[in-house]
Structure formats: structure tokens, C-alpha cells
Amino acid sequence: MILAAFQFTPALGMFLAFVALTLVITYFSARKATGSAAYFAAGRSIKGWQNGLAVAGDYMSAASFLGISGIICLKGYDGFMYSVGFLVAYLTVLFLVAEPLRNVGKYTMADLLAFRMSPRPVRALASLSTLTVSTFYMIAQMVGAGGIIEQLIGVPFAPAVIGVGVLMLVYVVFGGMLATTWVQIIKAILLMGGAFALSIMVLSKHDYSLSTFFEHVSAATYSGTKPAVNLLNPGLAYGATAKNPYGALDFISLALGLVLGTAGLPHILVRFYTVPDAKTARHSVVWATAIIGVFYVLTTFFGFGAATLLKMSDIPLDAKGLPNGNMVAPILAHVLGGELFFAFISAVAFATILAVVAGLTMSASTSFAHDFYSNVIHHGKEPKPGQEVRVARITAFFVGAASIALAIKLGSSVNAAMLVGLAFSVAASANLPVILFSVYWKRFNTMGACAGLSVGLLSSIVLILLSKNGLYPPPAVPPFPLANPGIVSIPLGFLAAIVGTLCTREPSAEAKFIELTVRAATGLGAEKASAH
């Protein structure tokens, strides 16, 4: 195997350099993380371009860098649909969610829901949904981290996952949102630099010609099928076959989850509270969309580039004996740029994972401390000064421990992009309906919010468990035939929110709609940046 002869000193050195830099950032951030606004929202002092980089850094996860490149290499055109879905999703965030969320909320999406609704039930369910989505997403990052560290420096999968989890907790517990933001900014810069360099190296092998590149891609085939299939032909992953007659529905289900799920992802939504106002929030989304758009275009080059330049024997096998797509990008970097570039790309992947898991842990712990502890248990009154922050720090340990345990249980054989696709579907099913209806439907009320959150969350989780990604892995025949639940669970979430609303009337929620509309559009009364 290509990695067996490696000396891992350069990769390990770059890992340690990144960790040292981020720990220094965490140290200085910890000195400023005093008070809830500073810890949860970085004092609302992040500039638009900075937040745009941080949002992009939060969004371009291990699934994007490792998982998508592997899926494109192994599944061709169908794998590229992940890139398209992730990018298009930001239009929903830009046009429908970013500005109202920043103007109406304080720290979490539940602040928006509680503005009109009865706060305790909607906050409790929103906190549960946030913890569920964050855990799904975090498992994907942990799986990617464990796999890449295992391949790079020979540390077994379980200790590698634990090590990443410990570093993540250091960032979140001590540095808060400010440290998390700067870790994400640095990671985004490194990732874009690595992606550009890797893409240029791929094109250099095809005479820097796009037409030549795609000619070579069209000649590449995936040998896992008989007869071998051209990677540019759609249907390799989601085409209808005898083994998977629901391929087209699976694709639609995945697309719905990806396009609608981003606007419900908790760790993306909390980023809009770190900026001074809604105008800056919009600017940060424009910055993020541009950066993310360029990155996902580049995934074409190192995904298809790997298919044209690597042999199937170059890609290590996972625990199930199948090619481990999560390792395609680092191996391609070694083939094209040698050991030093391989070390850099691997360090970038490691930085990617650390930044994203820190953001996920931050959003989950913030939601539990602010929504559940302070507003559900203590009726909106913080028991003691600083108690909310302390509870968030304790929650981070529990969320981290649960994610570490589940990632170790699943092992390195699970594709990171697939896990993230499931997280997107849960977010689109539970969170997006109630966010949109809260802002745009006057009749919407507490019963509708609780019904939408409950049914969306429960249906997506149950369908995942009943699919081949849950309790019925192949060769078992799952009761739910699709790999992704979005095509069923997303309409159910919207329908439940509508039915729950129409079953009851809540005059107080309707009376506050005009106030919410004015505040969402103008920013009157919105949370401001702290004095420091």
C-alpha cells in the first residue's frame, strides 16, 4: 500500500504546528470570553468578511474535502451532486434566513421561535433538535479524523478520534465562540490554498486544458460494475438497478436534504449572531457563498482527477473491504506533490475536522445552556451570573463524549459525506419548517412549532434507523428502501407544522407577528455588539 512506506514526520510536524497555533489563539480568546455575549457570540464583534470565512470554514467540512472527493472518484457524476447541493443551499440561507435570524434572535434559532410562541416547549424541542443534528454532523467529522490520522501516523482509529475530541473541547470550553471563529478562519484559508494547489497539479497532468481533462475523465471507468461504467454518465450511485430500484427517488431525497438542510443547521445559524448587525450578516453570507462556490467547483478537479490518476489499488480498503473514499484526496496529493504536499493536505484535512467539530460543539452546548437550562428549567432567568456559560462548558464535555463514542462504534468504513447528508435531512425536516413559518406566516403558533419540530425530528430519525444506513445494513432488506429520508420526512415536518397550527388559535402569537416582521426587516431592538 502506498502509505506503508511513508515516514510521517512532515505530516506530524504540520499537525503539531496547526495545533500549537490554534492553542495560542484559544489562550488569548479565553481572556476575552467573559460574559455570555462574549462566550456565545464573540461579543458580536466579527466583521463581515471574517464571518464569511468562518461560515465557509464551518461549512466546508470533512465531508466536503474528504467525503465528496471520494464519492466523485468512485461514483463519478452522481457524487458531484453533493457539491451542487451544498452550494445551492446557501441561496436559501441568504434570501430567507440570515437577516431575520440575526435581527430577532440572541444566541440560537430558538430565540427566533420564542419571540412569538410560548417559549418553554419550543425551546425544549429546538434544543433537542440542535443536539441531534449536531451529533450526526459531528460523528461524520470524527470518522474522517480517525481515518486520516490512522493512515498518516499509525495511531489506531479509536485513540485518534479521542485525541481530536479532546482538542475540540479545549477550543470550546476555554476559548468560546471567538476561538472557534478564528480556528475556522485559519482553516478556511488553508483549505482554499490546498484546494487550489491540488487542482492546479491535477490540471498540469492534463496539459492545463479543461477539454483534455474531461476527455480523460470520460475515458475513466469505475471497475466496481460489470461492465465498467463511464464516470461522467449519471446513475452510478443513484440510477435504478435491480439491487436499488429506487435510485431516482434516493437522488431527489438527497437533493432536498442538501438544498433545504443548510438553513436549518444549528452551527451555521449561530454564526449570524457573531456580527454587529443584519447588514453584516448578509455580507458574511455573500462572502461565504463566493468562497464555498469556488471550493465546490474545485472538488471536480480532485475528485475526477483522482479517478484519472489513481489506481483502485492505491486507495486503502475500509473495514468492509471496500475502497475508503475518505482517503482519496490525501493519496492524490502524495502522488502529485510528494511527501511534503501530502503532509500539507493531510494537515489541512485535520484542521478542517477540528474547526468544524469545534463549531458543532459550540452550537450544541450554547443551545442546551441558553435554551434548555436558562429558559426552560429556570424560566428565562439565569440562576447566578456566569452560570449559563458554565453549563455550556459542561454540556460540551457530554456532547463530545457521545460523539466520540458513536464515531468509534461506527468505525472508519462509513463515508463522511453520507453521514452529513443525513444530518442535513434531519435539519431540513425539523428546523427549517418552523423557522420559515415563524417569520413568514402570521397564523403560525406554538402548537404548530412543537408539531413541526417533533414530527420532523422523529420521522427523519426513525426512517434513518429503518434504512440501510441504520439498523438494516446490506445484505439485509431494510423496511425503508431509501438511503436518505428527506423526500418523506421534510414534507412531514412542513405538514405537521401546518396541521398543528390550524388545529389551534393563539392570539398572542398572531399579535406579535407585526412586531417580529418590523424587527426582522429593520433590526429595531436587535442585539448589539458588546462595548469591548
C-alpha positions in Angstrom: 0.0 0.0 0.0 1.2 3.5 -0.8 1.1 4.7 2.8 3.1 1.8 4.2 6.5 3.2 3.2 5.8 6.6 4.5 7.8 8.5 7.1 5.2 10.6 8.8 7.4 13.3 10.3 6.4 16.1 7.9 2.7 15.4 8.4 3.0 15.1 12.1 5.0 18.3 12.2 2.3 20.2 10.3 -0.3 18.7 12.6 1.5 19.9 15.6 2.2 23.4 14.1 -1.6 23.9 13.5 -2.5 22.6 16.9 0.1 24.9 18.5 -1.2 27.9 16.6 -4.8 27.3 17.5 -4.0 26.7 21.1 -2.3 30.1 21.2 -5.5 31.6 19.7 -7.5 29.8 22.3 -5.4 31.2 25.1 -5.9 34.8 24.1 -9.5 34.2 23.3 -10.1 32.7 26.7 -9.0 36.0 28.3 -11.8 37.8 26.4 -14.5 35.1 26.8 -16.1 36.7 29.9 -19.8 37.1 29.9 -22.5 35.3 27.9 -22.3 37.6 24.8 -18.5 37.2 24.6 -18.6 33.4 25.1 -21.6 32.5 22.9 -21.3 35.2 20.2 -17.7 36.6 20.3 -19.1 39.9 21.6 -20.9 40.3 18.2 -17.7 41.9 17.0 -16.8 39.8 14.0 -16.6 41.6 10.7 -18.5 40.6 7.6 -15.5 39.1 5.6 -14.2 37.4 8.8 -17.6 35.8 9.4 -17.9 34.9 5.8 -14.6 33.0 6.0 -15.7 31.4 9.3 -19.0 30.3 7.9 -17.2 28.8 4.9 -14.7 27.2 7.3 -17.6 25.8 9.3 -19.4 24.5 6.3 -16.5 23.1 4.3 -16.2 20.0 6.5 -14.5 16.7 6.3 -17.5 15.6 4.2 -16.7 18.3 1.7 -12.9 17.7 1.5 -12.6 14.0 2.1 -16.0 12.5 1.5 -17.0 14.4 -1.6 -13.7 13.8 -3.4 -14.0 10.1 -2.6 -17.6 9.9 -3.8 -16.7 11.7 -7.1 -13.7 9.5 -7.6 -15.7 6.3 -7.0 -19.2 7.3 -8.2 -18.5 10.0 -10.8 -21.2 12.4 -11.8 -23.6 11.3 -9.1 -21.0 12.2 -6.4 -20.7 15.7 -7.8 -24.3 16.3 -7.0 -23.2 16.6 -3.4 -21.1 19.6 -4.4 -24.0 21.2 -6.3 -26.4 20.6 -3.4 -24.1 22.1 -0.8 -23.6 25.2 -2.9 -27.2 25.9 -3.9 -28.3 25.5 -0.3 -26.7 28.9 0.6 -29.3 30.7 -1.6 -31.9 29.6 0.9 -29.8 31.0 3.8 -29.1 34.3 2.0 -32.6 35.1 0.9 -34.8 33.6 3.6 -33.0 33.1 6.9 -29.8 35.2 7.6 -31.3 38.6 8.2 -34.4 37.7 10.2 -32.4 35.4 12.4 -29.8 38.0 13.2 -32.4 40.7 13.9 -34.8 38.7 16.1 -32.5 36.2 17.9 -29.9 36.4 20.6 -27.7 33.3 20.6 -29.7 30.4 19.0 -32.5 29.7 16.5 -34.9 29.1 19.4 -34.7 32.8 20.3 -36.5 33.4 16.9 -39.2 30.8 17.7 -39.7 32.0 21.2 -40.2 35.6 20.1 -43.9 34.8 19.2 -44.5 31.4 20.7 -44.8 30.0 24.2 -41.0 29.8 25.0 -40.6 26.7 27.1 -42.0 24.0 24.8 -40.4 25.4 21.6 -37.1 26.0 23.3 -37.0 22.4 24.7 -37.7 20.9 21.3 -35.4 23.2 19.5 -32.6 22.3 21.9 -33.3 18.6 21.3 -33.2 19.1 17.6 -30.0 21.1 17.7 -28.3 18.4 19.8 -29.4 15.6 17.4 -28.3 17.4 14.2 -25.0 18.5 15.8 -24.3 14.9 16.9 -25.0 13.4 13.4 -22.7 16.0 11.8 -20.0 15.6 14.4 -19.8 11.9 14.0 -19.0 12.4 10.3 -16.1 14.7 11.2 -14.8 12.3 13.9 -14.9 9.4 11.4 -12.9 11.4 8.9 -10.5 12.5 11.6 -9.9 9.0 12.9 -9.4 7.6 9.4 -6.9 10.1 8.3 -4.8 10.1 11.5 -4.8 6.3 11.4 -3.5 6.3 7.9 -1.0 9.1 8.5 0.8 8.3 11.7 -0.3 4.8 12.5 -2.4 5.8 15.6 -5.3 3.3 15.8 -8.8 4.7 14.9 -10.2 4.9 18.4 -7.3 6.8 20.1 -7.2 9.2 17.1 -10.9 10.0 17.5 -10.4 10.6 21.2 -7.5 12.9 20.6 -9.5 15.0 18.2 -12.3 15.2 20.7 -10.0 16.4 23.4 -8.6 19.2 21.2 -12.1 20.2 20.2 -13.2 20.5 23.9 -10.2 22.7 24.6 -11.2 25.2 21.9 -14.8 25.3 23.0 -14.5 25.1 26.8 -11.8 27.7 27.2 -12.0 29.9 24.1 -15.7 30.0 23.3 -17.0 31.4 20.1 -14.1 33.8 19.5 -11.5 31.0 19.5 -13.8 28.8 17.4 -14.3 31.6 14.9 -10.5 32.2 14.4 -9.8 28.5 14.1 -12.4 28.3 11.3 -11.0 31.4 9.5 -7.5 29.9 9.5 -8.8 26.5 8.4 -10.8 28.2 5.5 -7.6 29.9 4.3 -5.5 26.8 4.5 -8.3 24.7 2.8 -8.7 27.0 -0.1 -4.9 27.2 -0.6 -4.7 23.4 -0.6 -7.7 23.0 -2.9 -6.2 25.5 -5.4 -2.8 23.8 -5.3 -4.2 20.3 -5.7 -6.5 21.4 -8.6 -3.6 23.1 -10.4 -1.5 19.9 -10.0 -4.3 17.8 -11.4 -4.7 20.1 -14.4 -0.9 20.1 -15.0 -1.3 16.3 -15.7 -3.9 17.2 -18.4 -2.0 20.0 -20.2 -3.9 22.7 -18.3 -6.8 22.1 -20.6 -10.4 21.6 -19.4 -11.4 19.8 -22.6 -8.4 17.4 -22.2 -9.2 16.9 -18.6 -12.8 15.9 -19.3 -11.8 13.7 -22.2 -9.6 11.8 -19.8 -12.4 11.6 -17.3 -14.8 10.3 -19.9 -12.3 7.5 -20.6 -12.1 6.7 -16.9 -14.4 3.9 -15.7 -15.5 2.6 -12.4 -14.5 -1.1 -12.3 -16.8 -2.0 -9.5 -19.5 -2.7 -12.0 -19.7 -5.1 -14.8 -19.4 -3.8 -17.5 -17.4 -0.9 -16.2 -19.3 2.4 -16.2 -18.1 5.8 -17.6 -17.8 8.2 -14.6 -19.4 11.0 -16.5 -22.6 9.0 -17.0 -25.2 9.7 -14.4 -26.8 6.9 -12.4 -23.7 5.1 -11.0 -24.8 5.9 -7.4 -28.5 6.8 -7.9 -29.6 5.1 -11.0 -32.3 2.5 -10.9 -30.9 -1.0 -10.8 -32.1 -4.5 -9.8 -30.4 -4.0 -6.4 -31.7 -0.5 -6.0 -34.9 0.2 -8.0 -35.4 3.4 -6.0 -32.3 5.2 -7.2 -34.0 8.2 -8.7 -36.1 8.8 -5.6 -32.9 8.4 -3.5 -31.3 11.2 -5.5 -34.4 13.5 -5.1 -34.4 12.8 -1.4 -30.7 13.6 -1.1 -31.1 16.8 -3.1 -34.0 18.0 -0.9 -32.0 17.4 2.2 -28.9 19.2 0.9 -30.6 22.2 -0.5 -33.0 22.8 2.4 -30.9 21.5 5.2 -28.3 24.2 5.4 -30.8 26.8 6.5 -31.6 24.6 9.5 -28.1 23.6 10.5 -27.5 25.0 14.1 -23.8 25.5 13.8 -24.3 27.7 10.7 -27.2 29.6 12.2 -25.3 30.6 15.3 -22.6 32.3 13.2 -25.0 35.1 12.3 -25.1 36.2 16.0 -21.4 37.0 16.0 -21.7 40.0 13.7 -22.8 43.5 14.7 -26.0 43.7 12.6 -28.1 42.2 9.9 -26.4 44.1 7.1 -23.1 42.5 8.2 -24.8 39.1 8.4 -25.9 39.5 4.7 -22.4 40.5 3.7 -21.0 37.5 5.5 -23.3 35.1 3.6 -22.3 36.7 0.3 -18.6 36.2 1.2 -19.3 32.6 2.3 -21.2 31.8 -0.8 -18.4 33.0 -3.0 -15.8 31.1 -1.1 -17.9 27.9 -0.9 -18.8 28.2 -4.6 -15.2 28.3 -5.7 -14.3 25.4 -3.4 -17.0 23.1 -4.7 -16.1 23.8 -8.3 -12.6 22.7 -7.3 -13.9 19.4 -5.9 -14.5 18.5 -9.5 -10.7 18.5 -10.2 -9.5 16.5 -7.3 -12.5 14.1 -7.4 -12.3 13.3 -11.1 -8.6 13.9 -11.1 -8.2 11.0 -8.6 -10.3 8.8 -10.9 -7.9 9.5 -13.8 -4.6 9.5 -12.0 -5.0 6.9 -9.2 -5.4 3.1 -9.5 -8.0 1.4 -7.4 -5.1 -0.5 -5.7 -3.8 2.9 -4.5 -6.9 3.5 -2.3 -6.8 1.7 1.0 -9.7 -0.6 1.9 -12.0 0.1 4.8 -13.2 -2.5 7.4 -15.7 -3.9 4.9 -13.1 -4.4 2.3 -14.3 -1.6 0.1 -12.2 1.4 -1.2 -12.0 4.1 1.5 -13.1 7.2 -0.3 -12.2 9.4 2.6 -8.5 8.9 1.8 -8.7 9.7 -1.9 -7.7 13.4 -1.6 -4.6 12.9 0.6 -3.4 10.0 -1.6 -3.8 12.1 -4.7 -1.8 14.8 -3.0 1.0 12.3 -2.4 1.0 11.1 -6.0 1.2 14.6 -7.4 3.2 16.6 -4.9 5.3 14.1 -2.9 5.5 13.6 0.8 5.6 17.3 1.8 2.5 18.2 -0.1 0.8 15.1 1.2 1.7 16.2 4.7 0.2 19.7 4.0 -3.1 18.4 2.5 -3.4 15.9 5.4 -2.8 18.7 7.9 -5.4 20.8 6.1 -7.9 17.9 6.4 -7.1 17.6 10.1 -7.6 21.4 10.5 -10.9 21.1 8.7 -12.2 18.5 11.1 -11.0 20.3 14.2 -12.6 23.6 13.1 -16.0 22.0 12.2 -16.3 19.9 15.4 -15.5 22.9 17.5 -18.3 24.8 15.8 -20.7 21.9 16.2 -19.9 21.5 19.9 -20.3 25.3 20.4 -23.8 25.3 18.8 -24.9 22.3 20.8 -23.7 23.5 24.1 -25.0 27.0 23.5 -28.4 25.7 22.7 -28.6 23.5 25.8 -27.3 26.1 28.2 -29.3 29.1 26.8 -32.5 27.4 25.6 -33.0 24.5 27.9 -31.1 25.3 31.2 -31.8 29.1 31.4 -35.2 29.4 29.6 -36.9 26.0 30.2 -35.7 24.9 33.6 -35.2 28.4 35.1 -38.0 30.2 33.1 -35.6 32.7 31.4 -33.7 33.8 34.5 -30.1 32.9 34.9 -29.7 31.5 38.5 -26.3 33.0 39.1 -24.1 35.3 37.0 -21.9 33.2 34.7 -24.0 30.0 35.3 -25.2 29.8 31.7 -21.6 29.8 30.4 -20.6 27.2 33.0 -23.5 24.9 31.9 -22.4 25.3 28.3 -18.9 24.2 29.1 -20.2 21.1 31.0 -22.5 20.3 28.1 -19.6 20.4 25.7 -18.0 17.5 27.5 -21.1 15.4 27.3 -21.7 16.2 23.6 -18.1 15.5 22.8 -18.1 12.2 24.7 -21.3 11.0 22.9 -19.9 11.9 19.5 -16.6 10.2 20.2 -18.3 7.0 21.4 -20.6 6.8 18.4 -17.8 7.5 15.9 -15.7 4.7 17.4 -18.8 2.4 17.3 -19.4 3.1 13.6 -15.7 2.9 12.6 -13.9 4.3 9.6 -15.9 2.4 7.0 -18.7 5.0 6.9 -18.4 7.7 4.3 -18.3 11.2 5.9 -20.4 12.8 3.1 -23.2 10.2 3.6 -23.4 10.9 7.3 -23.5 14.7 6.7 -26.3 14.1 4.1 -28.4 12.5 6.9 -27.7 15.4 9.2 -28.9 17.8 6.5 -32.1 15.9 6.2 -32.8 16.0 9.9 -32.2 19.8 9.9 -34.4 20.3 6.9 -37.2 18.2 8.4 -37.3 19.6 11.9 -35.7 23.1 11.9 -36.4 24.7 8.6 -40.3 24.5 8.6 -40.6 26.2 12.0 -38.0 28.9 11.1 -39.8 29.8 7.9 -43.3 29.7 9.3 -42.2 31.8 12.4 -41.0 34.6 10.1 -43.5 34.5 7.2 -46.8 33.1 8.5 -48.9 35.2 10.9 -51.2 32.3 11.8 -48.3 30.1 13.0 -48.4 29.3 16.7 -46.8 27.2 19.5 -48.7 24.0 18.6 -47.6 24.2 15.0 -43.9 24.8 16.1 -44.0 21.9 18.5 -45.7 19.6 15.9 -43.2 20.6 13.2 -40.2 20.1 15.4 -41.4 16.8 16.9 -42.7 15.1 13.7 -39.8 16.4 11.5 -37.2 15.2 14.0 -38.9 11.8 14.9 -39.7 10.9 11.3 -36.2 11.6 10.0 -34.6 9.6 12.8 -37.0 6.7 12.5 -36.6 6.5 8.7 -32.8 6.6 9.0 -32.9 3.7 11.5 -35.2 1.7 9.2 -32.9 2.3 6.2 -29.7 0.6 5.1 -27.8 3.3 6.9 -29.4 2.4 10.2 -30.3 -1.0 11.7 -30.5 -2.8 8.4 -27.1 -2.7 6.7 -26.6 -4.8 3.5 -27.3 -7.6 2.7 -30.4 -7.1 4.9 -33.5 -5.7 3.1 -34.5 -2.5 5.0 -38.2 -1.7 5.7 -37.5 1.9 4.3 -36.0 1.4 0.9 -34.3 4.8 0.5 -30.8 5.7 1.9 -31.9 9.3 2.7 -35.2 10.2 4.4 -35.6 13.7 3.1 -38.3 13.1 0.5 -40.6 11.8 3.2 -39.5 13.5 6.4 -39.3 17.0 5.0 -42.9 17.2 3.7 -44.0 15.6 7.0 -42.2 18.3 9.0 -43.9 21.1 7.0 -47.3 19.3 7.0 -47.2 18.7 10.8 -46.4 22.4 11.4 -49.4 23.4 9.2 -51.8 20.9 10.8 -50.7 21.8 14.3 -51.2 25.4 13.6 -54.7 25.0 12.1 -55.9 22.9 15.0 -55.5 25.8 17.5 -55.6 29.6 17.6 -53.0 31.6 19.6 -54.0 35.3 19.5 -50.8 36.4 21.4 -48.6 34.8 18.7 -50.5 36.5 15.9 -50.4 39.8 17.7 -46.6 39.7 17.8 -46.2 38.9 14.1 -46.2 42.6 13.1 -43.6 43.4 15.7 -41.4 40.4 14.5 -41.8 41.5 10.9 -40.7 45.0 11.6 -37.8 43.9 13.7 -36.7 41.2 11.2 -36.7 43.8 8.4 -35.2 46.8 10.2 -33.2 45.5 13.1 -35.0 47.7 15.6 -34.4 46.2 19.1 -31.8 43.7 17.8 -29.0 42.5 20.0 -25.9 44.8 19.6 -22.2 44.3 19.8 -20.8 44.4 23.4 -18.9 47.5 24.4 -15.5 45.9 24.3 
